[in-house]
Amino acid sequence: MKTVKLYDQDPYATHFTATVVECAKGKLILDQTMFFPEEGGQLPDRGTIDGIAVKDVQIKDGIITHYLDTNTFRAGDQVTGEIDWAHRFDQMQNHSGEHIFSGLAHHYFGYDNVGFHLGEKEMTVDLNGPLTKQQIAMLETQVNEAIYANVPITCRYVPEEELTALDYRSKIEIHEPVRIVTIEGYDVCACCAPHVAHTGEIGLFKIISAMNYKGGTRLFMHCGKRALTYIQKDAAHLDEMYALLSANQDSIVNYVKQLEEKNRLLESQLKAFQQQSLEEKVAQLSSKHDLLLFEEGVETIIQRAIVNKMMDQCVGKAGFFVGNDQQGYRYIVGSHHENMQDFLKQIKTQGAKGGGSPQMITGFIKADRQTIASFFQFG
């Protein structure tokens, strides 16, 4: 016997009574339940049964199983269930907002929703096509316009003869009675989850970010209280930035761009100074054969330039190791006179990793200075 889905009848109800059909080892099956199970990319409801917390809710072949920490029930017992309304309404707001977004993306661009996940803190939608920043902004505005319109959202099981003539979205092929969620003027989609009764109850829709994903677009979004909390936190951070930079909403972008340009100039000057300082240090090195230098915080491009200088200054090999004994060293070793492939074989005995040409090798070694220096000749 399949479980009666009370959440289909009234998604706003939070209290129900039911009869125990089966129970064993923390698993409880009732004749009917208000608990929505994990299904369709959405998390299960939270709440209690006779005061005992429900840890998980799953569905298989139409039978809904509740998982509890303790279970002293017996078949035939009457129990009382209570839904965590804050959690349920959060899921309803977000899932309904996703329907509007996916419906509009299909309407404007012909894209399908090929992936959906509604978790505790994050909701993602995968579309099978690319979107520009301008298109994403347009969709965000359109979804909020749909929310302001406060149109009805209806959910019903549609007879098979009517379904064949109905144009609706569906991510999977369905082999059971199809529940259709209709948002007037925006979307018609097969869905098993509870939804709000009117779009205005969604409150707010905000796209957080987007990324290219499997040839399409993955979008991260919030609805309702989640969206409000995100915007409030974002606004608080901006207020701090305004105060720190003595800027406002109109001037902060240009101000940050100016800071970036100053930073690039300072970084360029610092690199030039660092390279000049290293070149002076190299000029003071003296050896009848090899040259060896240790430093911290040197970029690879400068490291390579310094090795080239050292190679011109010695008759052996020139090694520049950047790092420290605790974390290891990124190395570049080169020579105009020796085969660096042979040298690479030597330092690999100490766990060095890397590669290169007969003239120059690069890589990483986790060894101390004394061990590294033992591979060089200074006499």
C-alpha positions as a Markdown table, in Angstrom:
| # | Residue | x | y | z |
|---|---|---|---|---|
| 1 | Met | 0.0 | 0.0 | 0.0 |
| 2 | Lys | 1.4 | 3.3 | -1.0 |
| 3 | Thr | 1.7 | 6.1 | 1.5 |
| 4 | Val | -0.9 | 8.9 | 1.3 |
| 5 | Lys | 0.9 | 12.2 | 0.6 |
| 6 | Leu | -0.8 | 14.7 | 2.8 |
| 7 | Tyr | 1.6 | 17.4 | 1.7 |
| 8 | Asp | 0.0 | 17.1 | -1.8 |
| 9 | Gln | -3.4 | 18.0 | -0.3 |
| 10 | Asp | -2.3 | 21.0 | 1.8 |
| 11 | Pro | 1.4 | 22.1 | 1.8 |
| 12 | Tyr | 0.6 | 24.7 | 4.5 |
| 13 | Ala | -0.5 | 22.1 | 7.1 |
| 14 | Thr | 2.0 | 21.3 | 9.7 |
| 15 | His | 0.2 | 18.9 | 12.0 |
| 16 | Phe | -1.2 | 15.4 | 11.2 |
| 17 | Thr | -2.2 | 12.1 | 12.7 |
| 18 | Ala | -1.5 | 8.7 | 11.2 |
| 19 | Thr | -1.4 | 5.0 | 11.8 |
| 20 | Val | 1.8 | 3.0 | 12.0 |
| 21 | Val | 2.0 | 0.4 | 9.2 |
| 22 | Glu | 5.5 | -0.9 | 9.9 |
| 23 | Cys | 8.4 | -0.1 | 12.2 |
| 24 | Ala | 11.8 | -1.6 | 12.8 |
| 25 | Lys | 15.3 | -0.3 | 13.8 |
| 26 | Gly | 14.6 | 3.4 | 13.5 |
| 27 | Lys | 12.5 | 3.0 | 10.4 |
| 28 | Leu | 8.8 | 4.1 | 10.5 |
| 29 | Ile | 6.2 | 3.7 | 7.8 |
| 30 | Leu | 2.8 | 5.4 | 8.2 |
| 31 | Asp | -0.4 | 5.0 | 6.3 |
| 32 | Gln | -0.2 | 8.8 | 5.5 |
| 33 | Thr | 2.3 | 11.5 | 6.2 |
| 34 | Met | 2.8 | 15.3 | 5.9 |
| 35 | Phe | 6.6 | 14.8 | 5.6 |
| 36 | Phe | 7.9 | 15.4 | 2.1 |
| 37 | Pro | 10.7 | 12.9 | 1.3 |
| 38 | Glu | 14.0 | 13.6 | -0.4 |
| 39 | Glu | 12.9 | 13.7 | -4.0 |
| 40 | Gly | 13.3 | 15.7 | -7.2 |
| 41 | Gly | 16.5 | 17.4 | -6.1 |
| 42 | Gln | 15.0 | 18.7 | -2.8 |
| 43 | Leu | 15.8 | 17.8 | 0.8 |
| 44 | Pro | 13.2 | 16.1 | 3.0 |
| 45 | Asp | 11.1 | 17.8 | 5.5 |
| 46 | Arg | 12.2 | 18.2 | 9.1 |
| 47 | Gly | 10.0 | 17.8 | 12.2 |
| 48 | Thr | 8.9 | 15.3 | 14.9 |
| 49 | Ile | 6.7 | 12.2 | 15.3 |
| 50 | Asp | 5.3 | 11.9 | 18.8 |
| 51 | Gly | 8.0 | 14.4 | 19.9 |
| 52 | Ile | 10.9 | 12.3 | 18.4 |
| 53 | Ala | 13.0 | 14.1 | 15.8 |
| 54 | Val | 12.8 | 12.8 | 12.2 |
| 55 | Lys | 16.3 | 12.4 | 10.9 |
| 56 | Asp | 15.5 | 11.6 | 7.3 |
| 57 | Val | 12.6 | 10.8 | 5.0 |
| 58 | Gln | 12.9 | 8.7 | 1.8 |
| 59 | Ile | 10.5 | 7.3 | -0.8 |
| 60 | Lys | 10.6 | 4.1 | -2.8 |
| 61 | Asp | 7.8 | 2.7 | -5.0 |
| 62 | Gly | 5.4 | 5.1 | -3.4 |
| 63 | Ile | 6.2 | 4.1 | 0.1 |
| 64 | Ile | 7.5 | 6.8 | 2.4 |
| 65 | Thr | 9.9 | 5.8 | 5.2 |
| 66 | His | 10.7 | 8.0 | 8.2 |
| 67 | Tyr | 14.0 | 7.5 | 10.0 |
| 68 | Leu | 14.2 | 8.3 | 13.7 |
| 69 | Asp | 16.8 | 7.9 | 16.4 |
| 70 | Thr | 14.6 | 5.8 | 18.6 |
| 71 | Asn | 11.5 | 3.8 | 17.6 |
| 72 | Thr | 9.3 | 2.1 | 20.2 |
| 73 | Phe | 6.2 | 2.2 | 18.0 |
| 74 | Arg | 4.1 | -0.9 | 17.0 |
| 75 | Ala | 2.0 | -1.5 | 13.9 |
| 76 | Gly | -1.5 | -0.1 | 14.5 |
| 77 | Asp | -0.3 | 2.7 | 16.9 |
| 78 | Gln | -1.8 | 6.2 | 16.3 |
| 79 | Val | 0.9 | 8.9 | 16.1 |
| 80 | Thr | 1.1 | 12.6 | 15.7 |
| 81 | Gly | 3.5 | 14.3 | 13.4 |
| 82 | Glu | 4.7 | 17.9 | 13.3 |
| 83 | Ile | 6.4 | 19.6 | 10.4 |
| 84 | Asp | 9.2 | 22.2 | 10.9 |
| 85 | Trp | 7.3 | 25.0 | 9.1 |
| 86 | Ala | 10.3 | 27.4 | 8.8 |
| 87 | His | 12.2 | 24.7 | 6.9 |
| 88 | Arg | 9.2 | 23.7 | 4.8 |
| 89 | Phe | 8.4 | 27.3 | 3.8 |
| 90 | Asp | 12.0 | 28.0 | 2.9 |
| 91 | Gln | 12.0 | 25.0 | 0.6 |
| 92 | Met | 8.6 | 26.1 | -0.9 |
| 93 | Gln | 9.9 | 29.6 | -1.6 |
| 94 | Asn | 13.1 | 28.5 | -3.2 |
| 95 | His | 11.6 | 25.7 | -5.3 |
| 96 | Ser | 8.8 | 28.0 | -6.6 |
| 97 | Gly | 11.3 | 30.7 | -7.5 |
| 98 | Glu | 13.3 | 28.1 | -9.4 |
| 99 | His | 10.3 | 27.1 | -11.4 |
| 100 | Ile | 9.8 | 30.7 | -12.5 |
| 101 | Phe | 13.4 | 31.1 | -13.4 |
| 102 | Ser | 13.6 | 27.8 | -15.4 |
| 103 | Gly | 10.3 | 28.6 | -17.1 |
| 104 | Leu | 11.6 | 32.0 | -18.2 |
| 105 | Ala | 15.0 | 30.6 | -19.3 |
| 106 | His | 13.1 | 28.1 | -21.5 |
| 107 | His | 10.7 | 30.8 | -22.8 |
| 108 | Tyr | 13.4 | 33.4 | -23.8 |
| 109 | Phe | 16.3 | 31.1 | -24.8 |
| 110 | Gly | 14.8 | 27.6 | -25.3 |
| 111 | Tyr | 17.1 | 26.1 | -22.6 |
| 112 | Asp | 16.1 | 23.2 | -20.5 |
| 113 | Asn | 16.7 | 22.7 | -16.8 |
| 114 | Val | 18.9 | 19.6 | -16.8 |
| 115 | Gly | 20.0 | 19.7 | -13.1 |
| 116 | Phe | 18.5 | 21.0 | -9.9 |
| 117 | His | 19.6 | 20.8 | -6.3 |
| 118 | Leu | 18.0 | 22.5 | -3.3 |
| 119 | Gly | 20.1 | 22.1 | -0.2 |
| 120 | Glu | 20.2 | 23.7 | 3.3 |
| 121 | Lys | 22.2 | 26.7 | 2.2 |
| 122 | Glu | 22.5 | 26.5 | -1.6 |
| 123 | Met | 20.2 | 26.1 | -4.6 |
| 124 | Thr | 21.7 | 25.4 | -8.0 |
| 125 | Val | 20.1 | 25.1 | -11.5 |
| 126 | Asp | 21.9 | 23.7 | -14.5 |
| 127 | Leu | 20.8 | 24.9 | -17.9 |
| 128 | Asn | 21.9 | 23.3 | -21.2 |
| 129 | Gly | 23.0 | 26.5 | -22.8 |
| 130 | Pro | 25.3 | 29.5 | -22.2 |
| 131 | Leu | 24.1 | 32.8 | -20.7 |
| 132 | Thr | 25.8 | 36.2 | -20.8 |
| 133 | Lys | 25.9 | 38.5 | -17.7 |
| 134 | Gln | 23.2 | 40.7 | -19.4 |
| 135 | Gln | 20.9 | 37.7 | -20.0 |
| 136 | Ile | 21.3 | 36.6 | -16.4 |
| 137 | Ala | 20.5 | 40.1 | -15.1 |
| 138 | Met | 17.4 | 40.2 | -17.3 |
| 139 | Leu | 16.2 | 36.8 | -16.0 |
| 140 | Glu | 16.7 | 37.9 | -12.4 |
| 141 | Thr | 14.6 | 41.0 | -13.1 |
| 142 | Gln | 11.9 | 39.0 | -14.9 |
| 143 | Val | 11.6 | 36.5 | -12.0 |
| 144 | Asn | 11.2 | 39.4 | -9.5 |
| 145 | Glu | 8.5 | 40.9 | -11.8 |
| 146 | Ala | 6.7 | 37.6 | -11.6 |
| 147 | Ile | 6.9 | 37.7 | -7.8 |
| 148 | Tyr | 5.5 | 41.2 | -7.7 |
| 149 | Ala | 2.6 | 40.1 | -10.0 |
| 150 | Asn | 1.5 | 37.7 | -7.2 |
| 151 | Val | 0.0 | 35.2 | -9.7 |
| 152 | Pro | -1.5 | 31.9 | -8.5 |
| 153 | Ile | 0.5 | 28.7 | -8.4 |
| 154 | Thr | -1.6 | 25.5 | -8.8 |
| 155 | Cys | -0.6 | 21.9 | -8.3 |
| 156 | Arg | -2.7 | 19.0 | -9.6 |
| 157 | Tyr | -2.4 | 15.5 | -11.0 |
| 158 | Val | -3.4 | 15.5 | -14.6 |
| 159 | Pro | -5.3 | 12.7 | -16.3 |
| 160 | Glu | -3.3 | 10.9 | -19.0 |
| 161 | Glu | -5.7 | 11.9 | -21.8 |
| 162 | Glu | -5.3 | 15.5 | -20.9 |
| 163 | Leu | -1.5 | 15.2 | -20.3 |
| 164 | Thr | -0.8 | 14.2 | -23.9 |
| 165 | Ala | -2.1 | 17.5 | -25.2 |
| 166 | Leu | -0.4 | 19.6 | -22.5 |
| 167 | Asp | 2.9 | 21.4 | -23.2 |
| 168 | Tyr | 4.9 | 21.1 | -20.0 |
| 169 | Arg | 8.6 | 20.9 | -18.8 |
| 170 | Ser | 10.0 | 17.7 | -17.3 |
| 171 | Lys | 13.6 | 16.7 | -16.6 |
| 172 | Ile | 12.8 | 13.0 | -16.6 |
| 173 | Glu | 10.4 | 10.5 | -18.2 |
| 174 | Ile | 7.6 | 9.8 | -15.7 |
| 175 | His | 5.9 | 6.4 | -15.5 |
| 176 | Glu | 3.3 | 7.3 | -12.8 |
| 177 | Pro | 0.5 | 9.9 | -12.3 |
| 178 | Val | 2.0 | 13.2 | -13.3 |
| 179 | Arg | 1.7 | 16.2 | -10.9 |
| 180 | Ile | 1.7 | 19.5 | -12.8 |
| 181 | Val | 2.7 | 22.8 | -11.2 |
| 182 | Thr | 1.4 | 25.7 | -13.1 |
| 183 | Ile | 2.5 | 29.3 | -12.6 |
| 184 | Glu | 0.2 | 31.4 | -14.7 |
| 185 | Gly | 2.0 | 33.1 | -17.5 |
| 186 | Tyr | 5.4 | 31.8 | -16.5 |
| 187 | Asp | 5.7 | 28.0 | -16.3 |
| 188 | Val | 4.1 | 24.6 | -16.5 |
| 189 | Cys | 6.2 | 21.8 | -15.1 |
| 190 | Ala | 6.0 | 18.3 | -13.7 |
| 191 | Cys | 7.0 | 18.4 | -10.1 |
| 192 | Cys | 6.5 | 16.4 | -6.9 |
| 193 | Ala | 7.4 | 19.1 | -4.3 |
| 194 | Pro | 5.2 | 21.5 | -2.2 |
| 195 | His | 4.9 | 25.0 | -3.5 |
| 196 | Val | 3.6 | 28.4 | -2.3 |
| 197 | Ala | 0.1 | 29.3 | -3.4 |
| 198 | His | 1.0 | 32.7 | -5.0 |
| 199 | Thr | 4.3 | 34.0 | -6.4 |
| 200 | Gly | 4.2 | 37.0 | -4.0 |
| 201 | Glu | 5.0 | 34.6 | -1.2 |
| 202 | Ile | 8.4 | 33.9 | -2.7 |
| 203 | Gly | 9.3 | 37.4 | -1.6 |
| 204 | Leu | 12.6 | 37.9 | -3.4 |
| 205 | Phe | 14.8 | 36.3 | -6.0 |
| 206 | Lys | 18.6 | 36.8 | -6.3 |
| 207 | Ile | 21.1 | 35.1 | -8.5 |
| 208 | Ile | 24.4 | 34.8 | -6.6 |
| 209 | Ser | 26.8 | 33.6 | -9.2 |
| 210 | Ala | 27.0 | 31.6 | -12.5 |
| 211 | Met | 29.7 | 29.4 | -14.1 |
| 212 | Asn | 30.2 | 27.4 | -17.3 |
| 213 | Tyr | 29.2 | 23.8 | -16.7 |
| 214 | Lys | 29.2 | 20.9 | -19.2 |
| 215 | Gly | 28.6 | 23.2 | -22.1 |
| 216 | Gly | 25.8 | 25.1 | -20.4 |
| 217 | Thr | 25.4 | 27.2 | -17.3 |
| 218 | Arg | 25.2 | 26.4 | -13.6 |
| 219 | Leu | 23.6 | 29.2 | -11.6 |
| 220 | Phe | 23.6 | 29.6 | -7.8 |
| 221 | Met | 20.5 | 31.4 | -6.5 |
| 222 | His | 18.5 | 32.3 | -3.4 |
| 223 | Cys | 14.8 | 33.0 | -2.8 |
| 224 | Gly | 12.8 | 34.4 | 0.1 |
| 225 | Lys | 14.5 | 34.8 | 3.5 |
| 226 | Arg | 17.7 | 33.3 | 2.0 |
| 227 | Ala | 17.9 | 36.1 | -0.5 |
| 228 | Leu | 17.1 | 38.8 | 2.0 |
| 229 | Thr | 19.8 | 37.5 | 4.4 |
| 230 | Tyr | 22.3 | 37.4 | 1.6 |
| 231 | Ile | 21.6 | 40.9 | 0.5 |
| 232 | Gln | 21.6 | 42.2 | 4.0 |
| 233 | Lys | 25.1 | 40.6 | 4.6 |
| 234 | Asp | 26.3 | 42.0 | 1.3 |
| 235 | Ala | 25.0 | 45.5 | 2.1 |
| 236 | Ala | 26.8 | 45.4 | 5.5 |
| 237 | His | 30.1 | 44.5 | 3.8 |
| 238 | Leu | 29.6 | 47.3 | 1.3 |
| 239 | Asp | 28.9 | 49.8 | 4.2 |
| 240 | Glu | 32.2 | 48.8 | 5.7 |
| 241 | Met | 34.0 | 49.3 | 2.4 |
| 242 | Tyr | 32.3 | 52.7 | 1.9 |
| 243 | Ala | 33.6 | 53.8 | 5.3 |
| 244 | Leu | 37.1 | 52.3 | 4.8 |
| 245 | Leu | 37.5 | 53.9 | 1.3 |
| 246 | Ser | 35.5 | 57.1 | 2.0 |
| 247 | Ala | 33.4 | 56.2 | -1.0 |
| 248 | Asn | 29.7 | 55.7 | -1.8 |
| 249 | Gln | 27.6 | 53.6 | -4.1 |
| 250 | Asp | 28.3 | 55.8 | -7.1 |
| 251 | Ser | 32.0 | 56.2 | -6.6 |
| 252 | Ile | 33.2 | 53.0 | -5.2 |
| 253 | Val | 33.8 | 51.1 | -8.5 |
| 254 | Asn | 36.0 | 53.9 | -9.9 |
| 255 | Tyr | 37.8 | 54.2 | -6.5 |
| 256 | Val | 38.6 | 50.4 | -6.5 |
| 257 | Lys | 39.8 | 50.6 | -10.1 |
| 258 | Gln | 42.2 | 53.4 | -9.2 |
| 259 | Leu | 43.5 | 51.3 | -6.2 |
| 260 | Glu | 44.0 | 48.4 | -8.6 |
| 261 | Glu | 46.0 | 50.5 | -11.0 |
| 262 | Lys | 48.2 | 51.9 | -8.1 |
| 263 | Asn | 48.7 | 48.3 | -6.9 |
| 264 | Arg | 49.8 | 47.1 | -10.3 |
| 265 | Leu | 52.3 | 50.0 | -10.5 |
| 266 | Leu | 53.7 | 49.3 | -7.0 |
| 267 | Glu | 54.0 | 45.6 | -7.8 |
| 268 | Ser | 55.9 | 46.4 | -11.0 |
| 269 | Gln | 58.2 | 48.7 | -9.1 |
| 270 | Leu | 58.7 | 46.1 | -6.4 |
| 271 | Lys | 59.5 | 43.4 | -8.9 |
| 272 | Ala | 62.0 | 45.6 | -10.6 |
| 273 | Phe | 63.6 | 46.5 | -7.3 |
| 274 | Gln | 63.7 | 42.8 | -6.3 |
| 275 | Gln | 65.3 | 41.8 | -9.5 |
| 276 | Gln | 67.9 | 44.5 | -9.3 |
| 277 | Ser | 68.7 | 43.6 | -5.7 |
| 278 | Leu | 69.1 | 39.9 | -6.7 |
| 279 | Glu | 71.3 | 40.8 | -9.6 |
| 280 | Glu | 73.6 | 42.8 | -7.3 |
| 281 | Lys | 73.7 | 39.8 | -4.9 |
| 282 | Val | 74.6 | 37.5 | -7.8 |
| 283 | Ala | 77.4 | 39.8 | -9.0 |
| 284 | Gln | 79.0 | 39.4 | -5.6 |
| 285 | Leu | 78.9 | 35.6 | -5.7 |
| 286 | Ser | 82.2 | 33.9 | -6.4 |
| 287 | Ser | 83.0 | 30.3 | -7.1 |
| 288 | Lys | 85.5 | 28.4 | -9.2 |
| 289 | His | 82.7 | 26.1 | -10.4 |
| 290 | Asp | 79.0 | 26.3 | -9.3 |
| 291 | Leu | 76.8 | 29.1 | -8.1 |
| 292 | Leu | 74.0 | 28.6 | -5.6 |
| 293 | Leu | 71.4 | 31.0 | -4.3 |
| 294 | Phe | 68.5 | 30.6 | -1.7 |
| 295 | Glu | 65.7 | 33.1 | -1.3 |
| 296 | Glu | 62.0 | 33.3 | -0.3 |
| 297 | Gly | 59.1 | 35.0 | -2.0 |
| 298 | Val | 60.6 | 35.3 | -5.6 |
| 299 | Glu | 58.3 | 34.8 | -8.6 |
| 300 | Thr | 59.3 | 32.2 | -11.2 |
| 301 | Ile | 59.8 | 34.8 | -14.0 |
| 302 | Ile | 62.4 | 36.6 | -11.8 |
| 303 | Gln | 63.9 | 33.4 | -10.6 |
| 304 | Arg | 64.5 | 32.3 | -14.2 |
| 305 | Ala | 66.1 | 35.7 | -15.2 |
| 306 | Ile | 68.5 | 35.4 | -12.3 |
| 307 | Val | 69.5 | 31.9 | -13.2 |
| 308 | Asn | 70.3 | 33.1 | -16.7 |
| 309 | Lys | 72.6 | 35.7 | -15.1 |
| 310 | Met | 74.2 | 33.1 | -12.9 |
| 311 | Met | 74.8 | 30.8 | -15.8 |
| 312 | Asp | 76.8 | 33.5 | -17.7 |
| 313 | Gln | 78.8 | 34.0 | -14.6 |
| 314 | Cys | 80.0 | 30.5 | -13.8 |
| 315 | Val | 81.8 | 27.6 | -15.5 |
| 316 | Gly | 79.6 | 25.0 | -13.7 |
| 317 | Lys | 75.9 | 24.9 | -12.9 |
| 318 | Ala | 73.8 | 27.8 | -11.5 |
| 319 | Gly | 71.0 | 26.9 | -9.0 |
| 320 | Phe | 68.4 | 29.2 | -7.6 |
| 321 | Phe | 66.2 | 27.7 | -4.9 |
| 322 | Val | 63.1 | 29.6 | -3.7 |
| 323 | Gly | 61.4 | 28.6 | -0.4 |
| 324 | Asn | 62.6 | 27.4 | 3.0 |
| 325 | Asp | 63.7 | 24.2 | 4.8 |
| 326 | Gln | 60.2 | 23.7 | 6.4 |
| 327 | Gln | 58.1 | 23.9 | 3.2 |
| 328 | Gly | 60.6 | 22.9 | 0.6 |
| 329 | Tyr | 62.1 | 24.7 | -2.5 |
| 330 | Arg | 61.0 | 25.5 | -6.0 |
| 331 | Tyr | 64.2 | 25.3 | -8.0 |
| 332 | Ile | 65.6 | 26.2 | -11.4 |
| 333 | Val | 69.1 | 24.9 | -12.2 |
| 334 | Gly | 70.9 | 25.6 | -15.5 |
| 335 | Ser | 74.3 | 25.4 | -17.1 |
| 336 | His | 76.1 | 26.2 | -20.3 |
| 337 | His | 78.7 | 23.5 | -19.6 |
| 338 | Glu | 77.0 | 20.5 | -17.9 |
| 339 | Asn | 74.1 | 18.2 | -18.7 |
| 340 | Met | 71.3 | 19.1 | -16.3 |
| 341 | Gln | 69.5 | 15.8 | -17.0 |
| 342 | Asp | 72.3 | 14.1 | -15.2 |
| 343 | Phe | 72.1 | 16.5 | -12.3 |
| 344 | Leu | 68.3 | 15.9 | -12.1 |
| 345 | Lys | 68.9 | 12.2 | -11.7 |
| 346 | Gln | 71.2 | 13.0 | -8.7 |
| 347 | Ile | 68.8 | 15.3 | -6.8 |
| 348 | Lys | 65.9 | 12.9 | -7.5 |
| 349 | Thr | 67.7 | 10.6 | -5.0 |
| 350 | Gln | 66.6 | 13.2 | -2.4 |
| 351 | Gly | 63.0 | 13.2 | -3.6 |
| 352 | Ala | 63.2 | 16.0 | -6.0 |
| 353 | Lys | 60.5 | 16.3 | -8.7 |
| 354 | Gly | 60.8 | 18.1 | -12.0 |
| 355 | Gly | 62.0 | 18.0 | -15.6 |
| 356 | Gly | 63.5 | 20.2 | -18.3 |
| 357 | Ser | 66.2 | 20.2 | -20.9 |
| 358 | Pro | 69.9 | 19.4 | -20.9 |
| 359 | Gln | 70.5 | 23.1 | -20.3 |
| 360 | Met | 67.9 | 23.9 | -17.6 |
| 361 | Ile | 65.7 | 22.0 | -15.2 |
| 362 | Thr | 62.9 | 23.1 | -12.9 |
| 363 | Gly | 60.9 | 21.5 | -10.2 |
| 364 | Phe | 60.4 | 21.1 | -6.4 |
| 365 | Ile | 62.5 | 19.5 | -3.7 |
| 366 | Lys | 61.7 | 18.9 | 0.0 |
| 367 | Ala | 65.2 | 19.0 | 1.5 |
| 368 | Asp | 67.2 | 21.4 | 3.7 |
| 369 | Arg | 69.8 | 23.8 | 2.4 |
| 370 | Gln | 72.7 | 21.7 | 3.6 |
| 371 | Thr | 71.5 | 18.7 | 1.6 |
| 372 | Ile | 70.9 | 20.8 | -1.5 |
| 373 | Ala | 74.3 | 22.4 | -1.2 |
| 374 | Ser | 76.0 | 19.0 | -1.1 |
| 375 | Phe | 75.1 | 18.6 | -4.8 |
| 376 | Phe | 77.1 | 21.7 | -5.8 |
| 377 | Gln | 80.8 | 22.2 | -6.2 |
| 378 | Phe | 82.3 | 25.5 | -4.9 |
| 379 | Gly | 86.0 | 24.8 | -4.7 |
